[in-house]
Amino acid sequence: MNPRIFYPAAALIALLMIALSFVWPQGLGQRSPAPFGHAIEVPDYYRMVKERDARRQKQAAERAQRDKLNAVHQAAQASASTSAFASDAP
């Protein structure tokens, strides 16, 4: 084969293969990077676990704040009832 035809054709084929490697899925089922392929989607299970953990942390923080307010309220009531007994004594 004539080198004037072979080398440009080989270079063109090499460039086409490189271009194909940018859009072809990589590895075992993984998609190509964002500009060429699709965005990676997190499965619903992992999103559900993340949301559940965030909800549990929020509920724990709310519960701790509510317990703290209840403790302050009970302490205020106890001190008010103690002062009421002290004022009733002769």
C-alpha positions in Angstrom: 0.0 0.0 0.0 1.2 3.5 -0.8 2.5 5.3 2.3 0.9 8.5 1.1 -2.5 6.9 1.6 -1.8 4.6 4.6 -0.4 7.1 7.1 -3.1 9.8 6.7 -5.7 7.0 6.9 -4.1 5.5 10.0 -4.0 9.0 11.6 -7.6 9.6 10.8 -8.6 6.2 12.2 -6.6 6.9 15.4 -8.3 10.3 15.8 -11.7 8.7 15.3 -10.9 6.0 17.9 -9.8 8.7 20.4 -13.0 10.7 19.8 -15.0 7.5 20.3 -13.2 6.8 23.6 -14.6 10.2 24.9 -18.2 9.2 24.4 -18.1 5.5 25.0 -19.1 4.3 28.5 -16.1 3.7 30.7 -15.4 0.6 32.8 -18.2 -1.7 33.9 -21.4 0.1 33.2 -20.1 3.6 34.2 -21.0 6.5 32.0 -18.7 8.9 30.4 -17.8 12.2 32.0 -20.4 15.1 32.0 -19.5 16.9 28.8 -19.7 13.8 26.7 -22.0 11.4 28.5 -24.9 11.6 30.9 -24.8 12.9 34.5 -24.3 10.2 37.1 -27.6 9.5 38.8 -27.7 8.4 42.5 -30.0 5.4 42.9 -33.2 6.0 44.8 -32.1 3.9 47.7 -29.0 6.0 48.5 -31.1 9.2 48.2 -33.7 7.7 50.6 -31.0 6.8 53.1 -29.5 10.2 53.0 -32.9 11.9 53.4 -33.8 9.5 56.3 -30.5 10.3 58.1 -31.0 14.0 57.7 -34.6 13.7 59.0 -33.5 11.7 62.0 -30.8 14.3 62.8 -33.3 17.1 62.6 -35.8 15.2 64.8 -33.1 14.5 67.4 -32.1 18.2 67.4 -35.7 19.2 67.8 -36.2 16.7 70.6 -33.2 17.9 72.5 -34.3 21.5 72.2 -37.8 20.5 73.4 -36.4 18.6 76.3 -34.2 21.5 77.3 -37.2 23.9 77.2 -39.3 21.4 79.2 -36.5 21.2 81.8 -36.3 25.0 82.1 -40.1 25.2 82.4 -40.2 22.6 85.1 -37.4 24.3 87.0 -39.3 27.6 86.8 -42.5 25.9 88.0 -40.6 24.2 90.9 -39.0 27.5 92.0 -42.4 29.3 91.7 -44.1 26.6 93.8 -41.3 26.6 96.4 -41.6 30.4 96.8 -45.4 30.1 97.1 -45.0 27.6 100.0 -42.4 29.9 101.6 -44.8 32.9 101.4 -47.7 30.9 102.9 -45.7 29.9 106.0 -46.2 32.1 109.1 
